Amino acid sequence: MTPACPYTALDAWIEQHFDEQVRFLQALVRVPTDTPPGDNAPHAERTAELLQDFGYGAEKHAVPADLVRACGMASITNLIVRRHYGPAGSGRTIALNAHGDVVPPGEGWTHDPYGADIVQGRMYGRATAVSKSDFASFTFAVRALEAVARPRRGAVELHFTYDEEFGGELGPGWLLDNGLTRPDLVIAAGFSYELITAHNGCLQLEVTVHGKMAHAAVAHTGVDALQGAVQILNALYAQNRQYQQICSRVPGITHPYLNVGRIEGGINTNVVPGKISFKLDRRMIPEENPVEVEAQLRSVIEQAASAQAGISVDIQRLLLARAMMPLAGNQPLVEAIQKHGQAVLGVPIATRGTPLYTDARLYAERGIPGVIYGAGPRTVLESHAKRADERLELQDLRRATQVIARSLHDLLM
């Protein structure tokens, strides 16, 4: 029988099982999922084992090895847990998606990146905030829902996937393209104090600049690829200054921008470098056309290269993640999460955009309305995501789980 006040009962169940939820998250954090190298199947196996302890059978969908290697990773096994309520075909199917793959820890940590240490109410570790925390929030929200007020219709699916860092096409994209799922709505991993309905797109290119190697003692016999690369980079950074004049109409999103995150080349200090490569990341606001953005970038690079004798370039696209704009059908999610977010957190939960890109766009591209919401602080900066000492306030984990459980109750009862 459904309690007279299901929200109070849901909150209480989550409080009573919170230590168990924290241990579940610690177990997930302690299995590394650095991408690269992207050997993520072991984490999926461990996640499936943990879910089985709750009586949740996880379907294991291994992506073919040749596809995984072609994308620069070692292994991917995506998981789907299906929970059906009421008569077949009744109600909505709501997917809850979080990704387990993460960037490598890097330097500067004061805690073990895979220790899941808890200090003064915070858990430290890679993916504590983005987004193994939402493996925990989504799983325990569904457990609470079923324990307290079993829904009478619809279904929930947990989608735990492993390709967000390289674009998501072999994560949710692969599940959707292969007909393994077709939900009506989706909640994707996010943070607790904001409801994201739009986000930037991302274009990543690798540019290889070719010159001619020579001994540094007779440098005039070569063509310095590094000097060529510098001229190209100067042209790109000039574009970056122009981007600041373009403003998005979406709250939370400012302007396009470009970042060069990796440069490598040369063979020794006494050799004129004959080849330099760099990788760039171009964030696209929702109003931009990705085809036009890529064509314009290629033109800037090629023109800067052609102005230098002996310099040529190769340009390879590494990633194209399209921007996400709100779909009209997301309103039930927005209303439920805003209502319960304010009730649980005590502050209004505004809808906004984010300069990040996420797996949620892959559902939106296929016409599935969604939002981005989950366990985390008010900003990415506070979470230390992709930086040293990534952390999660445990009270945010508990509160987000309560908000999600309450919202699922409203959508499925």
Rosetta blueprint (number, residue, H / E / L):
1 M L
2 T L
3 P L
4 A L
5 C L
6 P H
7 Y H
8 T H
9 A H
10 L H
11 D H
12 A H
13 W H
14 I H
15 E H
16 Q H
17 H L
18 F H
19 D H
20 E H
21 Q H
22 V H
23 R H
24 F H
25 L H
26 Q H
27 A H
28 L H
29 V H
30 R L
31 V L
32 P L
33 T L
34 D E
35 T L
36 P L
37 P L
38 G L
39 D E
40 N L
41 A H
42 P H
43 H H
44 A H
45 E H
46 R H
47 T H
48 A H
49 E H
50 L H
51 L H
52 Q H
53 D L
54 F L
55 G L
56 Y L
57 G L
58 A L
59 E E
60 K E
61 H E
62 A E
63 V L
64 P L
65 A H
66 D H
67 L H
68 V H
69 R H
70 A H
71 C L
72 G L
73 M L
74 A L
75 S E
76 I L
77 T E
78 N E
79 L E
80 I E
81 V E
82 R E
83 R E
84 H E
85 Y L
86 G L
87 P L
88 A L
89 G L
90 S L
91 G L
92 R L
93 T E
94 I E
95 A E
96 L E
97 N E
98 A E
99 H E
100 G L
101 D L
102 V E
103 V L
104 P L
105 P L
106 G L
107 E L
108 G L
109 W L
110 T L
111 H L
112 D L
113 P L
114 Y L
115 G L
116 A L
117 D E
118 I E
119 V E
120 Q L
121 G L
122 R E
123 M E
124 Y E
125 G L
126 R L
127 A L
128 T L
129 A L
130 V L
131 S L
132 K H
133 S H
134 D H
135 F H
136 A H
137 S H
138 F H
139 T H
140 F H
141 A H
142 V H
143 R H
144 A H
145 L H
146 E H
147 A H
148 V H
149 A L
150 R L
151 P L
152 R L
153 R L
154 G L
155 A E
156 V E
157 E E
158 L E
159 H E
160 F E
161 T E
162 Y L
163 D L
164 E L
165 E L
166 F L
167 G L
168 G L
169 E L
170 L L
171 G L
172 P H
173 G H
174 W H
175 L H
176 L H
177 D H
178 N L
179 G L
180 L L
181 T L
182 R L
183 P L
184 D L
185 L E
186 V E
187 I E
188 A E
189 A L
190 G L
191 F L
192 S L
193 Y L
194 E L
195 L E
196 I E
197 T E
198 A E
199 H E
200 N L
201 G E
202 C E
203 L E
204 Q E
205 L E
206 E E
207 V E
208 T E
209 V E
210 H E
211 G L
212 K E
213 M L
214 A E
215 H E
216 A H
217 A H
218 V H
219 A H
220 H H
221 T H
222 G L
223 V E
224 D L
225 A H
226 L H
227 Q H
228 G H
229 A H
230 V H
231 Q H
232 I H
233 L H
234 N H
235 A H
236 L H
237 Y H
238 A H
239 Q H
240 N H
241 R H
242 Q H
243 Y H
244 Q L
245 Q L
246 I L
247 C L
248 S L
249 R L
250 V L
251 P L
252 G L
253 I L
254 T L
255 H L
256 P L
257 Y E
258 L E
259 N E
260 V E
261 G E
262 R E
263 I E
264 E E
265 G E
266 G L
267 I L
268 N L
269 T L
270 N L
271 V E
272 V E
273 P L
274 G L
275 K E
276 I E
277 S E
278 F E
279 K E
280 L E
281 D E
282 R E
283 R E
284 M E
285 I L
286 P L
287 E L
288 E L
289 N L
290 P H
291 V H
292 E H
293 V H
294 E H
295 A H
296 Q H
297 L H
298 R H
299 S H
300 V H
301 I H
302 E H
303 Q H
304 A H
305 A H
306 S H
307 A L
308 Q L
309 A L
310 G L
311 I L
312 S E
313 V E
314 D E
315 I E
316 Q E
317 R E
318 L E
319 L E
320 L E
321 A E
322 R L
323 A L
324 M E
325 M L
326 P L
327 L L
328 A H
329 G H
330 N H
331 Q H
332 P H
333 L H
334 V H
335 E H
336 A H
337 I H
338 Q H
339 K H
340 H H
341 G H
342 Q H
343 A H
344 V H
345 L H
346 G L
347 V L
348 P L
349 I L
350 A L
351 T E
352 R E
353 G E
354 T E
355 P L
356 L L
357 Y L
358 T L
359 D L
360 A H
361 R H
362 L H
363 Y H
364 A H
365 E L
366 R L
367 G L
368 I L
369 P L
370 G E
371 V E
372 I E
373 Y L
374 G L
375 A L
376 G L
377 P L
378 R L
379 T L
380 V H
381 L H
382 E H
383 S H
384 H L
385 A L
386 K L
387 R L
388 A L
389 D L
390 E L
391 R E
392 L E
393 E E
394 L H
395 Q H
396 D H
397 L H
398 R H
399 R H
400 A H
401 T H
402 Q H
403 V H
404 I H
405 A H
406 R H
407 S H
408 L H
409 H H
410 D H
411 L H
412 L H
413 M L
